[in-house]
Amino acid sequence: MSTIKSIVTIIFFYLFINLVLWIPQKLYHWKDLNRIEEIEIILSEIEVPAEECKNKLFKLKEVVDNKSLEIDKLKRFIDSFSGEESDLIYNLNIKKYNQLLEEYNILAVEFNAEREECLPTFEKYDNLVLEGNDLIDKTGMFMLIPMPRGSTKRVTNTR
C-alpha cells in the first residue's frame, strides 16, 4: 500500500509543480497569447479572399501561358515560311499573329492588375503568419509533464 501511496504522492507533486510553473508563465505571456488568438481569427477571415485571389491568378496565368504558347507556335510557323508559299497565307498568319499579340497584351495587363489588387491581401496574410509564429516561439512554455498547448499551435502559411 505504501508503494501506491508513494506513486500517487509523486504524481500529485509533479502536477502541483506543473501548476505552479504554468500559472506565472500563462500570466506573463497573457498579452502575447491573446494576440495569437486574434491573429488566428484574422487569418481565418483573410484565408478565403486570399485563396480566391490565388485561384484567380492561377487561372489568368494559365490563360496567359496558353496564349503565349499559341503565339510561339504561330511564330515558328511564320518563320518556317519559304518563298514558295502564297503571300496571302503568309499575310493572314501575320494578321493572326498580331491579333494574338494584342490579346496577349490585354491578358497580361489584366493579370498584372489582378496581381496588384491581391498583393495587399497576400502581404497582410504573410505578415500575420510571421508575427504569429514569432509570438508562438516567444511564448514557448516550460512544462515538466507535456500538456496540450491549446491555441499556441504553429500557424502555417497555405499559400
C-alpha positions as CSV (number, residue, x, y, z in Angstrom):
1,M,0.0,0.0,0.0
2,S,2.9,2.4,0.7
3,T,4.2,1.9,-2.8
4,I,0.9,3.1,-4.3
5,K,0.8,5.9,-1.8
6,S,4.3,7.0,-2.9
7,I,3.4,6.9,-6.6
8,V,0.3,8.9,-6.0
9,T,2.3,11.4,-3.9
10,I,4.9,11.7,-6.7
11,I,2.2,12.2,-9.3
12,F,0.5,14.8,-7.2
13,F,3.8,16.6,-6.5
14,Y,4.6,16.8,-10.3
15,L,1.1,18.1,-11.1
16,F,1.5,20.7,-8.4
17,I,4.9,21.8,-9.6
18,N,3.5,22.0,-13.2
19,L,0.6,24.1,-12.0
20,V,3.0,26.4,-10.0
21,L,5.2,26.8,-13.1
22,W,2.4,27.1,-15.6
23,I,0.3,29.9,-13.9
24,P,3.1,32.5,-13.8
25,Q,4.1,31.7,-17.4
26,K,0.5,32.0,-18.5
27,L,0.1,35.3,-16.8
28,Y,3.5,36.6,-18.1
29,H,2.5,35.8,-21.7
30,W,-1.1,36.7,-21.4
31,K,-1.0,39.6,-24.0
32,D,1.0,37.5,-26.4
33,L,-1.4,34.6,-26.1
34,N,-4.4,36.8,-26.7
35,R,-2.6,38.3,-29.7
36,I,-2.0,34.8,-31.1
37,E,-5.7,34.1,-30.8
38,E,-6.6,37.4,-32.5
39,I,-4.2,36.5,-35.3
40,E,-5.8,33.1,-35.8
41,I,-9.2,34.8,-36.1
42,I,-7.9,37.4,-38.6
43,L,-6.2,34.7,-40.6
44,S,-9.3,32.6,-40.8
45,E,-11.2,35.7,-42.1
46,I,-8.4,36.5,-44.7
47,E,-7.9,32.9,-45.8
48,V,-11.0,32.8,-48.1
49,P,-10.3,36.0,-50.0
50,A,-6.6,35.1,-50.3
51,E,-7.5,31.7,-51.7
52,E,-9.9,33.3,-54.1
53,C,-7.2,35.7,-55.3
54,K,-4.7,32.9,-55.7
55,N,-7.2,30.8,-57.7
56,K,-8.0,33.8,-60.0
57,L,-4.3,34.4,-60.5
58,F,-3.6,30.8,-61.4
59,K,-6.5,30.7,-63.9
60,L,-5.4,34.0,-65.5
61,K,-1.8,32.8,-65.6
62,E,-2.9,29.6,-67.3
63,V,-4.8,31.6,-70.0
64,V,-1.8,33.9,-70.5
65,D,0.6,31.0,-70.8
66,N,-1.7,29.2,-73.3
67,K,-1.9,32.4,-75.3
68,S,1.9,32.7,-75.2
69,L,2.3,29.1,-76.4
70,E,-0.2,29.8,-79.3
71,I,1.8,32.9,-80.3
72,D,5.1,30.9,-80.2
73,K,3.6,28.1,-82.3
74,L,2.3,30.6,-84.9
75,K,5.6,32.5,-84.9
76,R,7.5,29.3,-85.6
77,F,5.1,28.5,-88.4
78,I,5.5,32.0,-89.9
79,D,9.3,31.8,-89.6
80,S,9.3,28.4,-91.4
81,F,7.6,30.0,-94.5
82,S,9.7,29.9,-97.6
83,G,9.2,31.9,-100.8
84,E,7.2,29.1,-102.4
85,E,4.1,29.6,-100.3
86,S,1.4,32.1,-101.1
87,D,1.7,35.7,-99.9
88,L,-1.9,35.5,-98.9
89,I,-1.4,32.7,-96.4
90,Y,1.7,34.5,-95.1
91,N,-0.2,37.8,-94.6
92,L,-3.2,36.0,-93.0
93,N,-0.8,34.4,-90.5
94,I,0.9,37.7,-89.8
95,K,-2.5,39.3,-89.2
96,K,-3.5,36.4,-86.9
97,Y,-0.1,36.7,-85.1
98,N,-0.7,40.4,-84.5
99,Q,-4.2,39.7,-83.2
100,L,-2.9,37.1,-80.8
101,L,-0.2,39.6,-79.6
102,E,-2.9,42.2,-78.9
103,E,-5.0,39.6,-77.0
104,Y,-1.9,38.5,-75.0
105,N,-1.1,42.1,-74.1
106,I,-4.7,42.7,-72.8
107,L,-4.5,39.5,-70.8
108,A,-1.1,40.5,-69.4
109,V,-2.4,43.8,-68.3
110,E,-5.4,42.1,-66.7
111,F,-3.2,39.6,-64.9
112,N,-0.9,42.4,-63.5
113,A,-3.9,44.4,-62.4
114,E,-5.4,41.4,-60.6
115,R,-2.0,40.7,-59.0
116,E,-1.7,44.2,-57.7
117,E,-5.2,44.0,-56.3
118,C,-4.4,40.8,-54.5
119,L,-0.9,41.8,-53.3
120,P,-2.1,43.6,-50.1
121,T,-4.1,40.6,-49.0
122,F,-1.1,38.3,-49.5
123,E,1.2,40.6,-47.7
124,K,-1.2,41.0,-44.8
125,Y,-1.6,37.2,-44.6
126,D,2.1,36.6,-44.7
127,N,2.9,39.3,-42.1
128,L,0.3,37.9,-39.7
129,V,1.7,34.4,-40.1
130,L,5.2,35.6,-39.4
131,E,4.0,37.6,-36.4
132,G,2.0,34.7,-35.1
133,N,4.9,32.3,-35.4
134,D,7.3,34.7,-33.7
135,L,4.8,35.1,-30.8
136,I,4.4,31.3,-30.6
137,D,8.2,30.9,-30.4
138,K,8.4,33.6,-27.8
139,T,5.7,32.1,-25.6
140,G,7.1,28.6,-25.5
141,M,6.3,27.4,-22.0
142,F,8.3,25.0,-19.9
143,M,6.4,22.1,-18.5
144,L,7.6,19.1,-16.5
145,I,4.9,17.0,-17.9
146,P,3.9,17.6,-21.6
147,M,0.5,19.1,-21.8
148,P,-1.6,20.3,-24.7
149,R,-0.7,23.9,-25.5
150,G,-4.2,25.0,-26.8
151,S,-4.1,27.9,-29.2
152,T,-0.4,28.2,-29.4
153,K,0.0,25.8,-32.3
154,R,2.2,26.8,-35.2
155,V,0.4,28.9,-37.8
156,T,1.0,27.6,-41.3
157,N,1.2,29.6,-44.5
158,T,-1.0,27.8,-47.0
159,R,-0.1,29.9,-50.0
